[in-house]
Amino acid sequence: MNLYQNRLGFLMADVFRLMRRTFECRLEGSTLTQAQARALVYLARQEGCRQVELAELLEVQPITLARLIDQLAQAGLVERRADPKDRRAYQLFLTPAATPHLQAIDQAATMVRTQALGGLDEEQIATLLFALGQMRDNLGAPRGAGASACSGKNEQELSPGVVP
């Protein structure tokens, strides 16, 4: 058995955990939690989406997201608007007050990314990004007529989000 067969998943999980922890430290002092920051970033990418769609993107239960959106709405960062196509649903939009928070999130993510990629040259970074993109595509590509419902999801949309 090759060494990478035993370690790839663990190594990727460790890197993600450490990046997430470092991001949380960089965002320290913010009024946002990691979950709130993640929701804001995804909403910035998909503004106007319905709550159920955002819950799918974040891979959380709709009730969990509803509480999260309640908190963000109370803070004046997000607003719900009735969906013109479905009276039972709401679309989510950022308010102007979210802009400084998104800038702080972006700044923290840039610092984490710089720290994580330290010591790698441009060619190594390009190779790493190519390999990770290929892995994502391999896992996200449908596997034919008998593929499960999960295999058709756009993995790019389901990426960890806040952490770069």
SESE-9871 format. One record per residue (C-alpha): residue number from 0; x, z, y. Coordinates in steps of 0.02 Angstrom, whole numbers, always signed. Layout:
BEGIN
PT num     px     pz     py
PT NUM      X      Z      Y
...
END
This chain:
BEGIN
PT num     px     pz     py
PT   0     +0     +0     +0
PT   1    +69    -47   +171
PT   2   +101    +87   +298
PT   3    -25    +13   +422
PT   4   -163    +23   +293
PT   5   -152   +212   +296
PT   6   -123   +237   +481
PT   7   -210   +104   +586
PT   8   -377   +193   +606
PT   9   -297   +362   +635
PT  10   -175   +292   +762
PT  11   -312   +202   +858
PT  12   -422   +358   +855
PT  13   -277   +466   +916
PT  14   -236   +346  +1058
PT  15   -418   +339  +1112
PT  16   -436   +530  +1104
PT  17   -279   +555  +1207
PT  18   -330   +424  +1334
PT  19   -502   +506  +1350
PT  20   -423   +679  +1371
PT  21   -300   +612  +1501
PT  22   -443   +525  +1592
PT  23   -541   +687  +1598
PT  24   -390   +775  +1674
PT  25   -369   +636  +1803
PT  26   -553   +651  +1849
PT  27   -540   +840  +1864
PT  28   -620   +903  +2023
PT  29   -755   +769  +2015
PT  30   -936   +822  +2004
PT  31   -960   +698  +1861
PT  32   -947   +733  +1677
PT  33   -864   +608  +1560
PT  34  -1036   +554  +1499
PT  35  -1101   +530  +1676
PT  36   -946   +431  +1726
PT  37   -966   +320  +1573
PT  38  -1150   +290  +1611
PT  39  -1108   +242  +1791
PT  40   -976   +117  +1734
PT  41  -1092    +36  +1608
PT  42  -1233    +31  +1734
PT  43  -1117    -51  +1861
PT  44  -1086   -187  +1731
PT  45  -1270   -205  +1684
PT  46  -1363   -156  +1842
PT  47  -1550   -180  +1826
PT  48  -1551   -148  +1638
PT  49  -1686    -43  +1559
PT  50  -1649   +134  +1500
PT  51  -1667    +86  +1317
PT  52  -1540    -55  +1340
PT  53  -1415    +62  +1423
PT  54  -1439   +188  +1283
PT  55  -1394    +52  +1156
PT  56  -1239     +3  +1255
PT  57  -1182   +184  +1266
PT  58  -1229   +215  +1084
PT  59  -1334   +368  +1126
PT  60  -1513   +414  +1090
PT  61  -1637   +363  +1227
PT  62  -1687   +545  +1256
PT  63  -1504   +592  +1283
PT  64  -1486   +451  +1409
PT  65  -1649   +501  +1496
PT  66  -1577   +674  +1533
PT  67  -1414   +596  +1591
PT  68  -1506   +477  +1708
PT  69  -1610   +623  +1772
PT  70  -1447   +711  +1821
PT  71  -1376   +554  +1904
PT  72  -1541   +523  +1996
PT  73  -1544   +704  +2056
PT  74  -1367   +679  +2122
PT  75  -1428   +524  +2215
PT  76  -1317   +404  +2118
PT  77  -1447   +309  +2017
PT  78  -1626   +259  +2045
PT  79  -1762   +206  +1925
PT  80  -1875    +62  +1972
PT  81  -2029     +5  +1879
PT  82  -1991   -147  +1770
PT  83  -2100   -290  +1837
PT  84  -2112   -360  +1659
PT  85  -2161   -197  +1574
PT  86  -2258    -58  +1662
PT  87  -2199    +69  +1534
PT  88  -2015    +38  +1565
PT  89  -1894    +72  +1706
PT  90  -1745    -26  +1766
PT  91  -1591    +67  +1826
PT  92  -1496    +33  +1986
PT  93  -1348   +114  +2071
PT  94  -1368   +184  +2246
PT  95  -1235   +163  +2381
PT  96  -1184   +344  +2349
PT  97  -1116   +291  +2178
PT  98   -981   +181  +2256
PT  99   -853   +318  +2293
PT 100   -879   +390  +2119
PT 101   -848   +219  +2040
PT 102   -691   +200  +2146
PT 103   -627   +370  +2086
PT 104   -666   +322  +1906
PT 105   -573   +158  +1927
PT 106   -424   +246  +2005
PT 107   -416   +373  +1863
PT 108   -432   +235  +1733
PT 109   -291   +137  +1815
PT 110   -177   +290  +1810
PT 111   -218   +321  +1626
PT 112   -189   +138  +1581
PT 113    -22   +139  +1673
PT 114    +32   +298  +1583
PT 115    -26   +234  +1413
PT 116    +64    +68  +1431
PT 117   +224   +145  +1502
PT 118   +381    +82  +1418
PT 119   +300    -81  +1361
PT 120   +350   -246  +1440
PT 121   +227   -383  +1489
PT 122   +248   -476  +1325
PT 123   +215   -320  +1222
PT 124    +61   -280  +1325
PT 125     -4   -459  +1304
PT 126    +26   -449  +1116
PT 127    -62   -280  +1105
PT 128   -213   -342  +1202
PT 129   -221   -501  +1099
PT 130   -212   -404   +936
PT 131   -346   -280   +989
PT 132   -458   -422  +1050
PT 133   -436   -512   +884
PT 134   -479   -352   +790
PT 135   -635   -330   +896
PT 136   -686   -510   +864
PT 137   -653   -490   +677
PT 138   -764   -338   +668
PT 139   -896   -404   +788
PT 140   -917   -579   +714
PT 141  -1071   -611   +606
PT 142  -1029   -631   +423
PT 143  -1157   -765   +376
PT 144  -1342   -762   +334
PT 145  -1332   -595   +244
PT 146  -1245   -504   +386
PT 147  -1311   -335   +437
PT 148  -1397   -311   +605
PT 149  -1244   -215   +667
PT 150  -1125   -359   +637
PT 151  -1209   -466   +771
PT 152  -1186   -342   +914
PT 153  -1070   -391  +1053
PT 154   -926   -271  +1024
PT 155   -857   -307  +1197
PT 156  -1012   -225  +1269
PT 157   -994    -78  +1150
PT 158   -813    -40  +1193
PT 159   -774   +139  +1242
PT 160   -811    +97  +1423
PT 161   -741   +219  +1547
PT 162   -572   +241  +1467
PT 163   -472    +81  +1493
END
